[in-house]
Structures are given as C-alpha cells and as structure tokens.
Amino acid sequence: MKYEVAEELGLLDEIGERGWGNMTTREVGTIGGHMVRRLIRFAEHELQRPVRKG
C-alpha cells in the first residue's frame, strides 16, 4: 500500500532515486497520512456491512 500511495502522489520516482532513508519527513508523512485515511475509509466501509450469520 505504501508504494501505491507514493505512486498516486507522484513520489515513487523520487523514492527510487533517493531511497526511503533520504526522503524528507514531510514526504514520508504525506504518504503515511494518505495510508491512514485509506485504512479508515476501508474500516468504516466494513463496519457498515451487514453481519452474516452462519
């Protein structure tokens, strides 16, 4: 998921060139923030699904 988000944000080439260790805190934090938002949306969606019995 981390790489998917990085690609969506246009940072994947930078990561490939510089590596994760040389990314700025802001860049890595942006990726992490988008990952958290995505996970929250997924969890909210799952909580709205009806519970199946059996």
CYANA upper distance limits for C-alpha pairs under 8 A (distance plus 0.5 A):
  1 MET  CA      5 VAL  CA      6.71
  1 MET  CA     35 MET  CA      7.68
  2 LYS  CA      6 ALA  CA      6.66
  2 LYS  CA     31 ILE  CA      7.41
  2 LYS  CA     32 GLY  CA      8.06
  2 LYS  CA     35 MET  CA      7.41
  3 TYR  CA      7 GLU  CA      6.56
  3 TYR  CA     12 LEU  CA      7.46
  4 GLU  CA      8 GLU  CA      6.75
  5 VAL  CA      9 LEU  CA      6.68
  5 VAL  CA     31 ILE  CA      6.64
  5 VAL  CA     34 HIS  CA      7.40
  5 VAL  CA     35 MET  CA      7.33
  6 ALA  CA     10 GLY  CA      6.69
  6 ALA  CA     11 LEU  CA      5.52
  6 ALA  CA     12 LEU  CA      5.69
  6 ALA  CA     31 ILE  CA      6.53
  7 GLU  CA     11 LEU  CA      6.25
  7 GLU  CA     12 LEU  CA      5.33
  7 GLU  CA     13 ASP  CA      8.49
  9 LEU  CA     31 ILE  CA      8.25
 11 LEU  CA     15 ILE  CA      6.79
 12 LEU  CA     16 GLY  CA      6.71
 13 ASP  CA     17 GLU  CA      6.70
 14 GLU  CA     18 ARG  CA      6.34
 14 GLU  CA     19 GLY  CA      7.94
 14 GLU  CA     23 MET  CA      8.47
 15 ILE  CA     19 GLY  CA      5.16
 15 ILE  CA     20 TRP  CA      6.23
 15 ILE  CA     23 MET  CA      7.51
 18 ARG  CA     22 ASN  CA      6.14
 18 ARG  CA     23 MET  CA      7.39
 19 GLY  CA     23 MET  CA      7.32
 23 MET  CA     27 GLU  CA      6.80
 23 MET  CA     28 VAL  CA      7.03
 24 THR  CA     28 VAL  CA      6.84
 25 THR  CA     29 GLY  CA      6.29
 26 ARG  CA     30 THR  CA      6.49
 27 GLU  CA     31 ILE  CA      6.97
 28 VAL  CA     32 GLY  CA      6.71
 29 GLY  CA     33 GLY  CA      6.43
 30 THR  CA     34 HIS  CA      6.75
 31 ILE  CA     35 MET  CA      6.76
 32 GLY  CA     36 VAL  CA      6.74
 33 GLY  CA     37 ARG  CA      6.79
 34 HIS  CA     38 ARG  CA      6.67
 35 MET  CA     39 LEU  CA      6.69
 36 VAL  CA     40 ILE  CA      6.61
 37 ARG  CA     41 ARG  CA      6.72
 38 ARG  CA     42 PHE  CA      6.75
 39 LEU  CA     43 ALA  CA      6.64
 40 ILE  CA     44 GLU  CA      6.57
 41 ARG  CA     45 HIS  CA      6.63
 42 PHE  CA     46 GLU  CA      6.69
 43 ALA  CA     47 LEU  CA      6.64
 44 GLU  CA     48 GLN  CA      6.95
 45 HIS  CA     49 ARG  CA      7.27
